[in-house]
Amino acid sequence: AQGDQSNLKTIASRFKSNRPDLICAISTPAAQAVANEIHDLPIIGCAITDFETAKLVKSNSRPETNVTGVNDRGPVEKQVDMGLKFLPAAKRLGLIYSSSEVNSQIQADQAKAHAASLGLTVVERTVSSVNDIQQAAESMVGQVDFIYVPTDNVIASSIPTLVKVTDPAKIPVFVGADSMAKDGALGSLSVDFYKSGVQAGHMAADVLDGKIKTQDTAVEDPEVLEVIINKKSAETLGLAIPEEYKNAKMVG
């Protein structure tokens, strides 16, 4: 869909006409688009933060709709804590995410609550498209000690744009998704999205085999989490990798 809502609607309409046996929807916007259009075909979602808040299911434990799948709820609190592992004296947290993604809002609220419990001041910026990212980042220079980005589709697609501003300013960026760390952010305690895809694929196979029904099958938590550190980013920022992360997956 290339990040375009109108494309999502077109794809959903096409699927509605083609009548596939099952639809796999990756990300909250994609799942919402097909679920709004199609109510009588099974939909397996993945890379979705909260199916219930996104109104894809009546409850995560018992969907009662044609949708179920695997969420991507990483440990937001521990992701924020990574910043303090690298910068123990940090006092100001930058938070940047897309204003149009409910999944990002959920994680942002978690991050703000946790930051408050740690005594961190939060500087918050939202973007509506990739075109806003550079300006949002520039407005944080000199205002924050490190930045946290949740698993946000808009910003995930443009991490190089973000770090082009933050790296020269020596502001480390911690993120919710492994792909974002691979693209230049300093680190993440992330869902292994490949393995979550496999997990969702098993659910899809069980639906197609008639072993389960979406309406009766609870949304599953991701089975695998891993720490990812971008070694090149750490070197650029002049930061030593904390001892507890020495055995982390290194990228970059």
Stockholm file with secondary structure:
# STOCKHOLM 1.0

chainA/1-252         AQGDQSNLKTIASRFKSNRPDLICAISTPAAQAVANEIHDLPIIGCAITDFETAKLVKSNSRPETNVTGVNDRGPVEKQVDMGLKFLPAAKRLGLIYSSSEVNSQIQADQAKAHAASLGLTVVERTVSSVNDIQQAAESMVGQVDFIYVPTDNVIASSIPTLVKVTDPAKIPVFVGADSMAKDGALGSLSVDFYKSGVQAGHMAADVLDGKIKTQDTAVEDPEVLEVIINKKSAETLGLAIPEEYKNAKMVG
#=GR chainA/1-252 SS CTTCHHHHHHHHHHHHHHCCSCEEEESHHHHHHHHHHCSSSCEEEEEESCTTTTTSSSCSSCCCSSEEEEECCCCHHHHHHHHHHHCTTCCEEEEEEETTCHHHHHHHHHHHHHHHHHTCEEEEEEESSGGGHHHHHHTTTTTCSEEEECSCHHHHTTHHHHHHHHTTTTCCEEEEEHHHHHTTCSEEEEECHHHHHHHHHHHHHHHHTTSCCGGGSCCBCCSCEEEEEEHHHHHHHTCCCCGGGTTSEEEC
#=GC SS_cons         CTTCHHHHHHHHHHHHHHCCSCEEEESHHHHHHHHHHCSSSCEEEEEESCTTTTTSSSCSSCCCSSEEEEECCCCHHHHHHHHHHHCTTCCEEEEEEETTCHHHHHHHHHHHHHHHHHTCEEEEEEESSGGGHHHHHHTTTTTCSEEEECSCHHHHTTHHHHHHHHTTTTCCEEEEEHHHHHTTCSEEEEECHHHHHHHHHHHHHHHHTTSCCGGGSCCBCCSCEEEEEEHHHHHHHTCCCCGGGTTSEEEC
//
